[in-house]
């Protein structure tokens, strides 16, 4: 559909074997426009949509991150970083969010944020998807 998806984060939290150069040829054809990036400023550049995910603090305890401060410094979605995205970008986060870690409070409640709507509608959307999957598995829909 013409979308380009960029997954961004510290190398220790990104899926291995998922970057375009690491994928086998058949996977490159199936997901031609999915890329891996470790530099958030590069990943956000000209983005239509930015979706932050909650950092599970146990990842830091498991040694996958040097510190929460370092993670925030390198990967927090801030207004400065979002200035590199398209001016009409949409900011998403499925919640719960750790304001000040993966996302700045000013942008979480900013004019481009759809976080409240996403959280409000999340349960209904998941229920609808599970219903459709169940109906498809029963042969009731194509």
C-alpha positions, 0 to 999 in steps of 0.5 A: 500500500506504499507505506514504509515502516521503520522500527527504531530502538536500541540494538538490544531491543530490536528483532534480530534478522529483521533488517532488509539486508539480513532477511532472506529474499522471500521475506524481502519481497513480503516486507519490502518497506520495513527497515530497522533503525537505531537512530531515532532522529533518522527514523522520525525524519519526514514521518507521517505517524510516530508510534512510541511503545512503553519501555518495559522497565524489566528490560533495563533490569535484565541488562538490555539497557545501560540505564533509563536515563541513557534510554531516554536521552537517546530514544525519548520522543520529544518535541524537538525530535518530532519537529523532524516529522511531517508537520501534520504527523500523528503521534500514537502510543498504546498505553500505558505510557511512561512519560519522561522515559519513552515519550515527553509529557508535552508531546503526549498531550500535544495537538498531534497526539491521538494517544487518548483516542487510541487507549479509549478505542483499544479494547473495542478494536482488539475485541472486533479483531478477535471476533473477525479472526474467530469467525474466519476460523469457523469458516463464516467469513472469507 
